[in-house]
Amino acid sequence: MAIELVTKPFGKIQISDKQLIYFRDGLLGFEMQKQYALIEDSPDNPFKWLQSTENTDLAFVIMQPQLFSPKYIPSIIRIRMT
């Protein structure tokens, strides 16, 4: 299913529901924004966009850290604030 999304870097684009990522607690500092779309500008570009579906002005440039540091292993911790 195609979804129309308005973005600051690309304007209006069509994305598939497979591109959607939901963060139950939001991202640190952006807890109110919970749904994002992973947008690829070009398949050979190492950078991608994590675009909020709820806020047109909110997008993060992301990439795989292993491209610069092949031995990188993420350490994932969960912090619960009450």
GROMACS elastic network, one bead per residue, 0.5 to 0.9 nm:
[ bonds ]
;  ai    aj funct       b0    kb
    1    15     6  0.83047   500
    1    16     6  0.56815   500
    1    17     6  0.61440   500
    1    18     6  0.87092   500
    2    14     6  0.59506   500
    2    15     6  0.54666   500
    2    17     6  0.67167   500
    3    13     6  0.82209   500
    3    14     6  0.54469   500
    3    15     6  0.52190   500
    3    16     6  0.59816   500
    3    17     6  0.69925   500
    4    12     6  0.67355   500
    4    13     6  0.57319   500
    4    15     6  0.64205   500
    4    16     6  0.88384   500
    5    11     6  0.81048   500
    5    12     6  0.56532   500
    5    13     6  0.53985   500
    5    14     6  0.61553   500
    5    15     6  0.70471   500
    5    37     6  0.89009   500
    5    53     6  0.68202   500
    5    56     6  0.83388   500
    6    10     6  0.77708   500
    6    11     6  0.54540   500
    6    13     6  0.63808   500
    6    14     6  0.88175   500
    6    53     6  0.80243   500
    6    55     6  0.88807   500
    6    56     6  0.60248   500
    7    10     6  0.54712   500
    7    12     6  0.61272   500
    7    13     6  0.74452   500
    7    51     6  0.72215   500
    7    52     6  0.84273   500
    7    53     6  0.84410   500
    7    55     6  0.85171   500
    7    56     6  0.51055   500
    7    57     6  0.70599   500
    7    58     6  0.83979   500
    7    59     6  0.81534   500
    8    11     6  0.56352   500
    8    12     6  0.85987   500
    8    51     6  0.89813   500
    8    56     6  0.60197   500
    8    57     6  0.58476   500
    8    58     6  0.80400   500
    8    59     6  0.80196   500
    9    57     6  0.89145   500
    9    59     6  0.84666   500
   10    13     6  0.69150   500
   10    41     6  0.88384   500
   15    18     6  0.81289   500
   15    19     6  0.66231   500
   15    20     6  0.83860   500
   15    37     6  0.77771   500
   15    38     6  0.88727   500
   15    39     6  0.80003   500
   16    19     6  0.55946   500
   16    20     6  0.74888   500
   16    37     6  0.88819   500
   17    20     6  0.54008   500
   17    21     6  0.88745   500
   17    37     6  0.84860   500
   18    21     6  0.81881   500
   18    37     6  0.87128   500
   18    38     6  0.89762   500
   19    36     6  0.82204   500
   19    37     6  0.52521   500
   19    38     6  0.52473   500
   19    39     6  0.72435   500
   20    35     6  0.69073   500
   20    36     6  0.57032   500
   20    38     6  0.64697   500
   20    53     6  0.85584   500
   21    34     6  0.83221   500
   21    35     6  0.57977   500
   21    36     6  0.52259   500
   21    37     6  0.59680   500
   21    38     6  0.72848   500
   21    50     6  0.88918   500
   22    25     6  0.89249   500
   22    26     6  0.79761   500
   22    34     6  0.56823   500
   22    36     6  0.63870   500
   22    37     6  0.87135   500
   23    27     6  0.69655   500
   23    31     6  0.88115   500
   23    33     6  0.82442   500
   23    35     6  0.62841   500
   23    36     6  0.81003   500
   24    27     6  0.88404   500
   24    31     6  0.88283   500
   24    34     6  0.62087   500
   24    35     6  0.84826   500
   25    28     6  0.84455   500
   25    31     6  0.59119   500
   25    32     6  0.79336   500
   25    33     6  0.86119   500
   25    34     6  0.67931   500
   26    29     6  0.81982   500
   26    30     6  0.59562   500
   26    32     6  0.60597   500
   26    33     6  0.55520   500
   26    35     6  0.78102   500
   27    30     6  0.50316   500
   27    31     6  0.53346   500
   27    32     6  0.82815   500
   27    33     6  0.73871   500
   27    34     6  0.74094   500
   28    31     6  0.61379   500
   29    32     6  0.86582   500
   30    33     6  0.56718   500
   30    34     6  0.81258   500
   31    34     6  0.68276   500
   33    36     6  0.79558   500
   33    52     6  0.67863   500
   33    53     6  0.82140   500
   33    54     6  0.64999   500
   33    55     6  0.75606   500
   33    58     6  0.88912   500
   34    52     6  0.77294   500
   34    53     6  0.84681   500
   34    54     6  0.79612   500
   35    51     6  0.85024   500
   35    52     6  0.59832   500
   35    53     6  0.57928   500
   35    54     6  0.69023   500
   36    50     6  0.60347   500
   36    51     6  0.51687   500
   36    53     6  0.52050   500
   36    54     6  0.77994   500
   36    59     6  0.85244   500
   37    49     6  0.78277   500
   37    50     6  0.56839   500
   37    51     6  0.51312   500
   37    52     6  0.63676   500
   37    53     6  0.65106   500
   38    48     6  0.69844   500
   38    49     6  0.57759   500
   38    51     6  0.64624   500
   39    48     6  0.58185   500
   39    50     6  0.63904   500
   39    51     6  0.71122   500
   40    43     6  0.66350   500
   40    45     6  0.79298   500
   40    46     6  0.89747   500
   40    47     6  0.75837   500
   40    49     6  0.65103   500
   41    44     6  0.87606   500
   41    45     6  0.70025   500
   41    47     6  0.78662   500
   41    48     6  0.65501   500
   41    49     6  0.78614   500
   42    45     6  0.53019   500
   42    46     6  0.84678   500
   42    47     6  0.86701   500
   42    48     6  0.84394   500
   43    46     6  0.78280   500
   44    47     6  0.88858   500
   45    48     6  0.75561   500
   46    62     6  0.85454   500
   46    63     6  0.59729   500
   46    64     6  0.74197   500
   46    67     6  0.80291   500
   47    61     6  0.64602   500
   47    62     6  0.56911   500
   47    64     6  0.80220   500
   48    60     6  0.83234   500
   48    61     6  0.57958   500
   48    62     6  0.52516   500
   48    63     6  0.60038   500
   49    59     6  0.64166   500
   49    60     6  0.55958   500
   49    62     6  0.58809   500
   49    63     6  0.84566   500
   50    58     6  0.85745   500
   50    59     6  0.54471   500
   50    60     6  0.50250   500
   50    61     6  0.63828   500
   50    62     6  0.67761   500
   51    54     6  0.88149   500
   51    55     6  0.82449   500
   51    56     6  0.76788   500
   51    57     6  0.85244   500
   51    58     6  0.62633   500
   51    60     6  0.64436   500
   51    61     6  0.86698   500
   52    55     6  0.54353   500
   52    56     6  0.65723   500
   52    57     6  0.79375   500
   52    58     6  0.55864   500
   52    59     6  0.59255   500
   52    60     6  0.85951   500
   53    56     6  0.68592   500
   53    58     6  0.85821   500
   54    58     6  0.84207   500
   55    58     6  0.55423   500
   55    59     6  0.84693   500
   56    59     6  0.77321   500
   62    65     6  0.89075   500
   63    66     6  0.87288   500
   63    67     6  0.81046   500
   64    67     6  0.59290   500
   64    68     6  0.81430   500
   65    68     6  0.57176   500
   65    69     6  0.60866   500
   65    70     6  0.76047   500
   65    72     6  0.68126   500
   65    73     6  0.88718   500
   66    71     6  0.67018   500
   66    72     6  0.57487   500
   66    73     6  0.82091   500
   67    70     6  0.60966   500
   68    72     6  0.86474   500
   69    72     6  0.54514   500
   70    73     6  0.86512   500
